[in-house]
């Protein structure tokens, strides 16, 4: 029964990865802690492992359904945001110790809420997409946004796909389906850096007894990523905008409640 539950939850959450371009970490963490009763640190490490599997296979499945030539033409976007996010992730831990956590939480919540309203009003997004920014300005804004995303991601223990996708859409005027695939490419090294930190601390070795559970949830995640990717060509962009907007809104409320706690 625990194996079936792990497989089922992994599949359900990973559908988001294949369909939108998310690792699903924000939704998987409460399940690991609340449903399966893992301690917080254990849940975080397991979450990162399963998220890595999810984003890798979502990327593989999506690049078979989304024109790969379009992905390669946006390598500059990936490197631009990734450079900023890795720098932000590196500095995030130290930065978190120097600021007021409550104030930071309110800033992130406000940021997520604004993005959610913009995405739900997808016609406004399309209007922004017609604007043409100079290449140098896009590069600066993309790098700066990557730093902010990296800081938030390192402190929240997630890859930050919910923030990466709207950033790619707004700054680089790229459709949500392509932005989701680019987000997965950016998330893979981000998650690996997080896992390397826990590996050096010996936290991965402590999860040897949970290899079976992790394997079942990872297997479910692969199936879920395949399902989400298969649905991608049939789901209109407008629906994806609304769905991602709702996810951002829910994430903001969850973060706000966590900050109050």
Secondary structure, 3 states (H helix, E strand, C coil): CHHHHHHHHHHHHHHHHHHCCCCCHHHHHHHHHHHCCCCHHHHHHHHHHHHHHHHHHHHHHHHCCCCHHHHHCCHHHHHHHHHHHHHHHHHHHHHHCCCCHHHHHHHHHHHHHHHHHHHHCHHHHHHHHCCCCCHHHHHHHHHHHHHHHHHHHHHHCCCCHHHHHHHHHHHHCCCHHHHHHHHHHHHHHHHHHHHHHHHHCCCCHHHHHHHHHHHHHHHHHHHHHHHHHHHHCCCCHHHHHHHHHHHHHHHHHHHHHHHHC
